[in-house]
């Protein structure tokens, strides 16, 4: 790879600020919807979609910033992380613990809090929600639709509960698929950041006004649609992969083949195997890394079209019996992993 692939890329910070400005503009417009003629209100819907995409870009740009070296100093990283993740109700200290440390350090292993539940784990509320809402051959159309817009918030809630309520409760109630620890200092930082998030969102809601239509178009729909678009990517990342403690990105991650305009718009987030190999790499160089992987590991590199990835998600169960087997809720149907891949 060229040396520039690993240099700090500060452009993501500009993207955070630009997309925050887009959201702020949308909130101001929504606060004034009562001044619009009733027949003109549907004209706001296209900007609702622009706001939803801003939510996605905020997540992916901040994700890159918090993995890379463009931000120097813990305080700067925390505040940029707060700005970028605030709209997604994610405290940056929690993000560092659950994503950078746990998920990347233990990808799709028993210690990964982002993995699917085991068949042997108790039928807790978290496991039942996953079963009802996550794409599988058992999910209903209504459950999938509800899950697309709520899965991000469920993930945040269970992660928050797991770190704020203490490790003893986590180990007995299985709030998350895999319990993880944070230090007392991190727990205090997460709580403080959560209080700031509550205040920030309360300020946005108050600014829009407690009116159903402006809140729906300017707040609820952008956040729901934005996180649904993000989850459409996230569901494909690891759910079709074996469970393994080796942390081999070629085995535990899947990349997507998408149109170039989507990769440009969403910062090459479809290149997920590449990201797990070099989390701190400038994402602009992921397509070059993809070509190298196709040349050197054509039989192992997992690259699927979005359509094929979703077809596989919707025709397979979601619970692990063991590292190589997915089973349905009742345990009477099993699928072996890894699934065979078509030629890349």
Helices and strands as residue ranges (DSSP letters): G 3-6, H 11-31, G 33-35, G 38-44, H 45-67, H 74-85, G 86-88, H 92-95, I 96-103, H 104-105, H 125-133, H 141-164, H 167-173, H 184-208, H 212-215, I 216-220, H 221-238, H 249-252, E 255-257, H 260-265, H 272-277, G 283-285, H 286-296, E 303-305, H 306-314, E 319-322, E 325-327, E 334-336
